Amino acid sequence: MPRLTVSKDDLKGGPLLPEGLYTVRLDGFKPSWSKNRGSVNLNPQMKVINHAEHNDRQAFTNLNSKARWIWPDFHHCFGVLMPSSENGANVDFIGFDGPDDEPDKWTYNGPLLGQVGQVYIIQADNTQGGVKNEIKYYVCRVPNCQEKHSSNLAK
């Protein structure tokens, strides 16, 4: 049986992105249950584009299903308005298909797929004695938007 080895340094991944504004493309989602299975982490798959030094680097966020106040900012970042439900009382995050109780089998074919937006990334405490990249805010791409968007989503 072949033995595959890797150095501990290689397991850490690449260096953090420097703080700043990045253009990203949304390539999809990789939904999974949160640790306590009380919500779903949508895990958007965003890649930095049009950047000389950091092109194709991943921009991470979990976009938890219970953090609904972030949904409009996320959608507007990619120039997409969130559709209202039939009675207009709710706003829907549409585009996911799959069994309700198996988010890891969900697929996304909604209006955000392939869209481009801008995010401001910072280096924040990872609660384990280190730092991680975190999205501080999403830049709205919706023309003439009147919504108040978050200016600091970092914890």
Biotite code that builds the C-alpha atoms (Angstrom):
import biotite.structure as struc

atoms = struc.array([
    struc.Atom([0.000, 0.000, 0.000], chain_id="A", res_id=1, res_name="MET", atom_name="CA", element="C"),
    struc.Atom([1.442, 3.408, -0.936], chain_id="A", res_id=2, res_name="PRO", atom_name="CA", element="C"),
    struc.Atom([2.207, 5.763, 1.897], chain_id="A", res_id=3, res_name="ARG", atom_name="CA", element="C"),
    struc.Atom([1.396, 9.407, 1.352], chain_id="A", res_id=4, res_name="LEU", atom_name="CA", element="C"),
    struc.Atom([3.118, 11.897, 3.609], chain_id="A", res_id=5, res_name="THR", atom_name="CA", element="C"),
    struc.Atom([2.981, 15.629, 3.952], chain_id="A", res_id=6, res_name="VAL", atom_name="CA", element="C"),
    struc.Atom([4.805, 18.107, 6.161], chain_id="A", res_id=7, res_name="SER", atom_name="CA", element="C"),
    struc.Atom([2.891, 19.797, 8.968], chain_id="A", res_id=8, res_name="LYS", atom_name="CA", element="C"),
    struc.Atom([3.601, 23.153, 7.324], chain_id="A", res_id=9, res_name="ASP", atom_name="CA", element="C"),
    struc.Atom([1.900, 21.994, 4.112], chain_id="A", res_id=10, res_name="ASP", atom_name="CA", element="C"),
    struc.Atom([-1.237, 21.139, 6.098], chain_id="A", res_id=11, res_name="LEU", atom_name="CA", element="C"),
    struc.Atom([-1.581, 24.737, 7.267], chain_id="A", res_id=12, res_name="LYS", atom_name="CA", element="C"),
    struc.Atom([-2.482, 25.933, 3.781], chain_id="A", res_id=13, res_name="GLY", atom_name="CA", element="C"),
    struc.Atom([-1.330, 29.052, 2.052], chain_id="A", res_id=14, res_name="GLY", atom_name="CA", element="C"),
    struc.Atom([-0.647, 32.399, 3.663], chain_id="A", res_id=15, res_name="PRO", atom_name="CA", element="C"),
    struc.Atom([-3.591, 34.600, 4.618], chain_id="A", res_id=16, res_name="LEU", atom_name="CA", element="C"),
    struc.Atom([-4.860, 37.170, 2.180], chain_id="A", res_id=17, res_name="LEU", atom_name="CA", element="C"),
    struc.Atom([-3.739, 40.676, 3.142], chain_id="A", res_id=18, res_name="PRO", atom_name="CA", element="C"),
    struc.Atom([-6.491, 42.987, 4.370], chain_id="A", res_id=19, res_name="GLU", atom_name="CA", element="C"),
    struc.Atom([-8.234, 44.712, 1.504], chain_id="A", res_id=20, res_name="GLY", atom_name="CA", element="C"),
    struc.Atom([-10.951, 44.818, -1.117], chain_id="A", res_id=21, res_name="LEU", atom_name="CA", element="C"),
    struc.Atom([-11.122, 41.794, -3.433], chain_id="A", res_id=22, res_name="TYR", atom_name="CA", element="C"),
    struc.Atom([-13.192, 40.955, -6.477], chain_id="A", res_id=23, res_name="THR", atom_name="CA", element="C"),
    struc.Atom([-14.649, 37.449, -6.167], chain_id="A", res_id=24, res_name="VAL", atom_name="CA", element="C"),
    struc.Atom([-16.676, 35.075, -8.325], chain_id="A", res_id=25, res_name="ARG", atom_name="CA", element="C"),
    struc.Atom([-19.270, 32.778, -6.756], chain_id="A", res_id=26, res_name="LEU", atom_name="CA", element="C"),
    struc.Atom([-18.743, 29.271, -8.129], chain_id="A", res_id=27, res_name="ASP", atom_name="CA", element="C"),
    struc.Atom([-21.360, 27.547, -5.967], chain_id="A", res_id=28, res_name="GLY", atom_name="CA", element="C"),
    struc.Atom([-21.971, 26.301, -2.434], chain_id="A", res_id=29, res_name="PHE", atom_name="CA", element="C"),
    struc.Atom([-20.938, 23.275, -0.364], chain_id="A", res_id=30, res_name="LYS", atom_name="CA", element="C"),
    struc.Atom([-23.671, 23.116, 2.288], chain_id="A", res_id=31, res_name="PRO", atom_name="CA", element="C"),
    struc.Atom([-23.131, 21.105, 5.464], chain_id="A", res_id=32, res_name="SER", atom_name="CA", element="C"),
    struc.Atom([-24.691, 20.841, 8.903], chain_id="A", res_id=33, res_name="TRP", atom_name="CA", element="C"),
    struc.Atom([-23.320, 23.074, 11.643], chain_id="A", res_id=34, res_name="SER", atom_name="CA", element="C"),
    struc.Atom([-21.609, 21.283, 14.542], chain_id="A", res_id=35, res_name="LYS", atom_name="CA", element="C"),
    struc.Atom([-24.830, 20.924, 16.539], chain_id="A", res_id=36, res_name="ASN", atom_name="CA", element="C"),
    struc.Atom([-26.964, 20.210, 13.433], chain_id="A", res_id=37, res_name="ARG", atom_name="CA", element="C"),
    struc.Atom([-29.224, 23.105, 14.382], chain_id="A", res_id=38, res_name="GLY", atom_name="CA", element="C"),
    struc.Atom([-28.473, 25.040, 11.216], chain_id="A", res_id=39, res_name="SER", atom_name="CA", element="C"),
    struc.Atom([-26.720, 24.731, 7.867], chain_id="A", res_id=40, res_name="VAL", atom_name="CA", element="C"),
    struc.Atom([-23.442, 26.339, 6.817], chain_id="A", res_id=41, res_name="ASN", atom_name="CA", element="C"),
    struc.Atom([-23.925, 27.183, 3.140], chain_id="A", res_id=42, res_name="LEU", atom_name="CA", element="C"),
    struc.Atom([-20.152, 27.510, 2.568], chain_id="A", res_id=43, res_name="ASN", atom_name="CA", element="C"),
    struc.Atom([-20.122, 29.695, -0.542], chain_id="A", res_id=44, res_name="PRO", atom_name="CA", element="C"),
    struc.Atom([-17.288, 28.856, -2.919], chain_id="A", res_id=45, res_name="GLN", atom_name="CA", element="C"),
    struc.Atom([-15.834, 32.257, -3.815], chain_id="A", res_id=46, res_name="MET", atom_name="CA", element="C"),
    struc.Atom([-12.592, 32.718, -5.705], chain_id="A", res_id=47, res_name="LYS", atom_name="CA", element="C"),
    struc.Atom([-10.557, 35.899, -5.961], chain_id="A", res_id=48, res_name="VAL", atom_name="CA", element="C"),
    struc.Atom([-10.368, 37.051, -9.579], chain_id="A", res_id=49, res_name="ILE", atom_name="CA", element="C"),
    struc.Atom([-8.559, 39.808, -11.462], chain_id="A", res_id=50, res_name="ASN", atom_name="CA", element="C"),
    struc.Atom([-5.810, 40.087, -8.861], chain_id="A", res_id=51, res_name="HIS", atom_name="CA", element="C"),
    struc.Atom([-2.169, 39.922, -9.958], chain_id="A", res_id=52, res_name="ALA", atom_name="CA", element="C"),
    struc.Atom([-0.894, 38.257, -6.779], chain_id="A", res_id=53, res_name="GLU", atom_name="CA", element="C"),
    struc.Atom([-3.888, 36.407, -5.268], chain_id="A", res_id=54, res_name="HIS", atom_name="CA", element="C"),
    struc.Atom([-5.874, 35.252, -8.295], chain_id="A", res_id=55, res_name="ASN", atom_name="CA", element="C"),
    struc.Atom([-7.810, 31.972, -7.744], chain_id="A", res_id=56, res_name="ASP", atom_name="CA", element="C"),
    struc.Atom([-7.424, 32.109, -3.942], chain_id="A", res_id=57, res_name="ARG", atom_name="CA", element="C"),
    struc.Atom([-10.497, 31.088, -1.956], chain_id="A", res_id=58, res_name="GLN", atom_name="CA", element="C"),
    struc.Atom([-12.423, 33.705, 0.064], chain_id="A", res_id=59, res_name="ALA", atom_name="CA", element="C"),
    struc.Atom([-13.935, 31.802, 3.001], chain_id="A", res_id=60, res_name="PHE", atom_name="CA", element="C"),
    struc.Atom([-17.150, 32.358, 4.932], chain_id="A", res_id=61, res_name="THR", atom_name="CA", element="C"),
    struc.Atom([-19.657, 29.845, 6.252], chain_id="A", res_id=62, res_name="ASN", atom_name="CA", element="C"),
    struc.Atom([-22.854, 31.908, 5.629], chain_id="A", res_id=63, res_name="LEU", atom_name="CA", element="C"),
    struc.Atom([-24.917, 30.114, 8.258], chain_id="A", res_id=64, res_name="ASN", atom_name="CA", element="C"),
    struc.Atom([-28.629, 29.624, 7.616], chain_id="A", res_id=65, res_name="SER", atom_name="CA", element="C"),
    struc.Atom([-29.471, 31.299, 10.942], chain_id="A", res_id=66, res_name="LYS", atom_name="CA", element="C"),
    struc.Atom([-27.490, 34.450, 10.065], chain_id="A", res_id=67, res_name="ALA", atom_name="CA", element="C"),
    struc.Atom([-30.323, 35.686, 7.880], chain_id="A", res_id=68, res_name="ARG", atom_name="CA", element="C"),
    struc.Atom([-29.416, 39.372, 8.334], chain_id="A", res_id=69, res_name="TRP", atom_name="CA", element="C"),
    struc.Atom([-26.377, 38.689, 6.109], chain_id="A", res_id=70, res_name="ILE", atom_name="CA", element="C"),
    struc.Atom([-28.384, 37.218, 3.220], chain_id="A", res_id=71, res_name="TRP", atom_name="CA", element="C"),
    struc.Atom([-29.375, 40.560, 1.619], chain_id="A", res_id=72, res_name="PRO", atom_name="CA", element="C"),
    struc.Atom([-25.786, 41.858, 1.836], chain_id="A", res_id=73, res_name="ASP", atom_name="CA", element="C"),
    struc.Atom([-24.519, 38.622, 0.273], chain_id="A", res_id=74, res_name="PHE", atom_name="CA", element="C"),
    struc.Atom([-27.055, 38.724, -2.564], chain_id="A", res_id=75, res_name="HIS", atom_name="CA", element="C"),
    struc.Atom([-26.563, 42.437, -3.234], chain_id="A", res_id=76, res_name="HIS", atom_name="CA", element="C"),
    struc.Atom([-22.794, 41.918, -3.410], chain_id="A", res_id=77, res_name="CYS", atom_name="CA", element="C"),
    struc.Atom([-23.428, 39.857, -6.520], chain_id="A", res_id=78, res_name="PHE", atom_name="CA", element="C"),
    struc.Atom([-26.059, 42.239, -7.918], chain_id="A", res_id=79, res_name="GLY", atom_name="CA", element="C"),
    struc.Atom([-29.017, 39.970, -7.130], chain_id="A", res_id=80, res_name="VAL", atom_name="CA", element="C"),
    struc.Atom([-32.156, 41.026, -5.258], chain_id="A", res_id=81, res_name="LEU", atom_name="CA", element="C"),
    struc.Atom([-33.667, 38.458, -2.903], chain_id="A", res_id=82, res_name="MET", atom_name="CA", element="C"),
    struc.Atom([-37.116, 37.396, -4.106], chain_id="A", res_id=83, res_name="PRO", atom_name="CA", element="C"),
    struc.Atom([-40.120, 37.776, -1.791], chain_id="A", res_id=84, res_name="SER", atom_name="CA", element="C"),
    struc.Atom([-42.362, 34.838, -0.946], chain_id="A", res_id=85, res_name="SER", atom_name="CA", element="C"),
    struc.Atom([-45.813, 34.574, -2.518], chain_id="A", res_id=86, res_name="GLU", atom_name="CA", element="C"),
    struc.Atom([-47.497, 36.616, 0.219], chain_id="A", res_id=87, res_name="ASN", atom_name="CA", element="C"),
    struc.Atom([-44.589, 39.055, 0.450], chain_id="A", res_id=88, res_name="GLY", atom_name="CA", element="C"),
    struc.Atom([-44.084, 38.388, 4.173], chain_id="A", res_id=89, res_name="ALA", atom_name="CA", element="C"),
    struc.Atom([-40.769, 36.582, 3.754], chain_id="A", res_id=90, res_name="ASN", atom_name="CA", element="C"),
    struc.Atom([-37.668, 36.850, 1.628], chain_id="A", res_id=91, res_name="VAL", atom_name="CA", element="C"),
    struc.Atom([-36.375, 33.653, 0.025], chain_id="A", res_id=92, res_name="ASP", atom_name="CA", element="C"),
    struc.Atom([-32.852, 32.351, -0.556], chain_id="A", res_id=93, res_name="PHE", atom_name="CA", element="C"),
    struc.Atom([-33.682, 30.416, -3.708], chain_id="A", res_id=94, res_name="ILE", atom_name="CA", element="C"),
    struc.Atom([-31.710, 28.049, -5.904], chain_id="A", res_id=95, res_name="GLY", atom_name="CA", element="C"),
    struc.Atom([-31.063, 25.000, -3.713], chain_id="A", res_id=96, res_name="PHE", atom_name="CA", element="C"),
    struc.Atom([-32.345, 21.538, -4.628], chain_id="A", res_id=97, res_name="ASP", atom_name="CA", element="C"),
    struc.Atom([-32.020, 18.338, -2.631], chain_id="A", res_id=98, res_name="GLY", atom_name="CA", element="C"),
    struc.Atom([-33.392, 16.515, 0.391], chain_id="A", res_id=99, res_name="PRO", atom_name="CA", element="C"),
    struc.Atom([-34.237, 18.870, 3.280], chain_id="A", res_id=100, res_name="ASP", atom_name="CA", element="C"),
    struc.Atom([-32.422, 16.743, 5.846], chain_id="A", res_id=101, res_name="ASP", atom_name="CA", element="C"),
    struc.Atom([-29.215, 16.183, 3.817], chain_id="A", res_id=102, res_name="GLU", atom_name="CA", element="C"),
    struc.Atom([-27.617, 19.558, 3.026], chain_id="A", res_id=103, res_name="PRO", atom_name="CA", element="C"),
    struc.Atom([-24.415, 17.879, 1.823], chain_id="A", res_id=104, res_name="ASP", atom_name="CA", element="C"),
    struc.Atom([-26.480, 16.596, -1.123], chain_id="A", res_id=105, res_name="LYS", atom_name="CA", element="C"),
    struc.Atom([-27.920, 20.000, -2.019], chain_id="A", res_id=106, res_name="TRP", atom_name="CA", element="C"),
    struc.Atom([-27.050, 21.527, -5.360], chain_id="A", res_id=107, res_name="THR", atom_name="CA", element="C"),
    struc.Atom([-27.322, 25.201, -6.193], chain_id="A", res_id=108, res_name="TYR", atom_name="CA", element="C"),
    struc.Atom([-28.529, 26.443, -9.574], chain_id="A", res_id=109, res_name="ASN", atom_name="CA", element="C"),
    struc.Atom([-29.797, 29.860, -8.551], chain_id="A", res_id=110, res_name="GLY", atom_name="CA", element="C"),
    struc.Atom([-29.208, 33.404, -9.789], chain_id="A", res_id=111, res_name="PRO", atom_name="CA", element="C"),
    struc.Atom([-26.002, 33.934, -7.773], chain_id="A", res_id=112, res_name="LEU", atom_name="CA", element="C"),
    struc.Atom([-24.063, 31.239, -9.617], chain_id="A", res_id=113, res_name="LEU", atom_name="CA", element="C"),
    struc.Atom([-21.158, 32.703, -11.592], chain_id="A", res_id=114, res_name="GLY", atom_name="CA", element="C"),
    struc.Atom([-21.842, 36.266, -10.443], chain_id="A", res_id=115, res_name="GLN", atom_name="CA", element="C"),
    struc.Atom([-18.998, 38.626, -9.531], chain_id="A", res_id=116, res_name="VAL", atom_name="CA", element="C"),
    struc.Atom([-18.869, 40.940, -6.516], chain_id="A", res_id=117, res_name="GLY", atom_name="CA", element="C"),
    struc.Atom([-16.510, 42.645, -4.104], chain_id="A", res_id=118, res_name="GLN", atom_name="CA", element="C"),
    struc.Atom([-15.728, 41.761, -0.484], chain_id="A", res_id=119, res_name="VAL", atom_name="CA", element="C"),
    struc.Atom([-13.543, 43.454, 2.083], chain_id="A", res_id=120, res_name="TYR", atom_name="CA", element="C"),
    struc.Atom([-11.354, 40.853, 3.800], chain_id="A", res_id=121, res_name="ILE", atom_name="CA", element="C"),
    struc.Atom([-9.572, 41.319, 7.126], chain_id="A", res_id=122, res_name="ILE", atom_name="CA", element="C"),
    struc.Atom([-7.383, 39.156, 9.327], chain_id="A", res_id=123, res_name="GLN", atom_name="CA", element="C"),
    struc.Atom([-9.303, 38.283, 12.502], chain_id="A", res_id=124, res_name="ALA", atom_name="CA", element="C"),
    struc.Atom([-8.798, 36.184, 15.627], chain_id="A", res_id=125, res_name="ASP", atom_name="CA", element="C"),
    struc.Atom([-9.554, 32.520, 14.967], chain_id="A", res_id=126, res_name="ASN", atom_name="CA", element="C"),
    struc.Atom([-10.319, 31.872, 18.683], chain_id="A", res_id=127, res_name="THR", atom_name="CA", element="C"),
    struc.Atom([-7.498, 29.293, 18.771], chain_id="A", res_id=128, res_name="GLN", atom_name="CA", element="C"),
    struc.Atom([-4.537, 31.590, 19.261], chain_id="A", res_id=129, res_name="GLY", atom_name="CA", element="C"),
    struc.Atom([-4.093, 32.428, 15.593], chain_id="A", res_id=130, res_name="GLY", atom_name="CA", element="C"),
    struc.Atom([-5.616, 34.497, 12.832], chain_id="A", res_id=131, res_name="VAL", atom_name="CA", element="C"),
    struc.Atom([-7.885, 33.776, 9.876], chain_id="A", res_id=132, res_name="LYS", atom_name="CA", element="C"),
    struc.Atom([-9.305, 35.686, 6.955], chain_id="A", res_id=133, res_name="ASN", atom_name="CA", element="C"),
    struc.Atom([-12.815, 36.935, 7.478], chain_id="A", res_id=134, res_name="GLU", atom_name="CA", element="C"),
    struc.Atom([-15.181, 38.987, 5.363], chain_id="A", res_id=135, res_name="ILE", atom_name="CA", element="C"),
    struc.Atom([-15.763, 42.345, 7.037], chain_id="A", res_id=136, res_name="LYS", atom_name="CA", element="C"),
    struc.Atom([-18.382, 43.506, 4.555], chain_id="A", res_id=137, res_name="TYR", atom_name="CA", element="C"),
    struc.Atom([-19.887, 42.919, 1.128], chain_id="A", res_id=138, res_name="TYR", atom_name="CA", element="C"),
    struc.Atom([-19.961, 45.777, -1.395], chain_id="A", res_id=139, res_name="VAL", atom_name="CA", element="C"),
    struc.Atom([-23.454, 46.284, -2.839], chain_id="A", res_id=140, res_name="CYS", atom_name="CA", element="C"),
    struc.Atom([-23.748, 46.001, -6.629], chain_id="A", res_id=141, res_name="ARG", atom_name="CA", element="C"),
    struc.Atom([-27.493, 46.721, -6.842], chain_id="A", res_id=142, res_name="VAL", atom_name="CA", element="C"),
    struc.Atom([-28.069, 49.981, -8.742], chain_id="A", res_id=143, res_name="PRO", atom_name="CA", element="C"),
    struc.Atom([-29.748, 52.705, -6.636], chain_id="A", res_id=144, res_name="ASN", atom_name="CA", element="C"),
    struc.Atom([-29.988, 50.391, -3.629], chain_id="A", res_id=145, res_name="CYS", atom_name="CA", element="C"),
    struc.Atom([-31.714, 51.990, -0.642], chain_id="A", res_id=146, res_name="GLN", atom_name="CA", element="C"),
    struc.Atom([-31.000, 49.212, 1.897], chain_id="A", res_id=147, res_name="GLU", atom_name="CA", element="C"),
    struc.Atom([-28.667, 49.785, 4.806], chain_id="A", res_id=148, res_name="LYS", atom_name="CA", element="C"),
    struc.Atom([-25.876, 47.223, 4.539], chain_id="A", res_id=149, res_name="HIS", atom_name="CA", element="C"),
    struc.Atom([-23.604, 45.995, 7.319], chain_id="A", res_id=150, res_name="SER", atom_name="CA", element="C"),
    struc.Atom([-20.242, 47.708, 7.540], chain_id="A", res_id=151, res_name="SER", atom_name="CA", element="C"),
    struc.Atom([-18.641, 45.197, 9.925], chain_id="A", res_id=152, res_name="ASN", atom_name="CA", element="C"),
    struc.Atom([-19.687, 41.545, 9.905], chain_id="A", res_id=153, res_name="LEU", atom_name="CA", element="C"),
    struc.Atom([-16.444, 40.462, 11.597], chain_id="A", res_id=154, res_name="ALA", atom_name="CA", element="C"),
    struc.Atom([-16.806, 39.056, 15.086], chain_id="A", res_id=155, res_name="LYS", atom_name="CA", element="C"),
])
